[in-house]
Amino acid sequence: MTRQDYDIHLDDKYGSLALIDIPAEVAAHVPWFNQTLTTVNDSVVRLGILDGDFHWHKHDDTDEFFLVLDGRLLIDLEDRDTVVLERHHGYTVPRGVVHRTRAPVRTSILMVEAAGVVPTGD
């Protein structure tokens, strides 16, 4: 998979004061999909639909939080053991840590990160 294969939407789809039907959003998209759902203070909440491997990357200035809604997410970390997240597990990758995500099955996740971060890494 190349970066051109990722369907990434940085626009804030719902903004504030709007109901977000997460299961409907998950059902409406195929992997590799990433959509900013809303902005909270200086952070964004993104929905990701994954199946397969993302590329190795890092975010120099921002942390990244992952919450698995459904499926299974593996987070490979440079010089560390792989973290395995099952449904409803969460994990924060600190700024500057080289990592990649892998989904052995179709997986839906929520990510929280600083607004303006480039999802494909620095």
N, C-alpha and C positions, 0 to 999 in steps of 0.2 A: 504494500500500500504506500502510495506517495502522498505528500501533503496536498496535492491537487485533488485527491480522492475524498478528502474530508469536507463535509457540508457544514460549514461553520457560519453562524449568524450572530453578529455582535450587537444587533439592535435590541433594545429593551422591549420585548414583545408585549408585556402586560403592564409595566409600570406599577404605580401604586393604586390602591383602592379597587383592585380587580381580583375576582376569583380566578384561580388558576387550577384547571382540572388536569392534574398531573397524569392520571391514567389515560386520559384522552390524548394528551400530547405524546405519551409514550407509544400508544397504539398507532398514531398517525405518521410515524417516521421509521425509516430503515437505518441500519448502521451505515456509516459513521456519520452521525448527526450530532450537532452541538448548537444549542440555542440559548441565548440569555433570556431568562424568563422575567426577571425583575432586578431592580437595583435597591440595595439596602445600605443607606449611608454611603460609604466609599467602596462598597463591595457589590459584586453581582452574584446572582444565583443562576447557574446554568444547568440545563438538562442535557445529558449525553446519552446517546444510544450507541452501544459499541458491540462489535463482534470481530475478534481478531486482535492484531497487535498495533499499537501506536508506536511512533518512533521515540528514540531516546532524546530527551531534552531537559532543560532546566529553566527556572524563572529566577533571574538574578536578584530581584528586589521584592518578591512577593511569595507568601505561603499559598498552598493550595489544599483545600479540604475536599474529600470525596466521601459520599454517602451512597451505598448501594441500595437501590430500591428493589431491584429484582435481578437475579442472575448471579454471576461470580466475577469479581475483579481481582486481578493479580497486579501488584505494583512492584516492579523490579526497581531496586535502588542500587546505585553504584556503590560497590564495596560493602554491601549489607545483604541480609537475607531478603528474599521476596516476601512481601506482605500479601496475605490472602484475605480478601473481604467477601463475606457472604451477605445475604440479604439483611439489611438494616445495620450493617457494620459501617463504621466511619473511620477515617484516617487522615491526618494532616501531613503533607510533605512540606518541610520547611524550605524557605527560599535558598537558592543556590545548590540544592541537592539534585544531581542528575538522576532522572527516573524515566520510566516508560510504563504505560498501562497495557494490560493484556486482558482480553475477555474470551475465555474458551467457549462460551455460549453467548447468545444474545443477552446483553446486560444493559439495564437502565440505571443511570446514576445521577445524583445531583452534585454539583461542584460549587463551592463558594470560594471566590478569589477577588482580588482587588479589581475594581473597575479599570478598564484600559489595558489589562494584561493581554498579551498575545497568547492564545490557547496553545499554539504549536511550539512555544518556547522562545527564548531570547537567542 
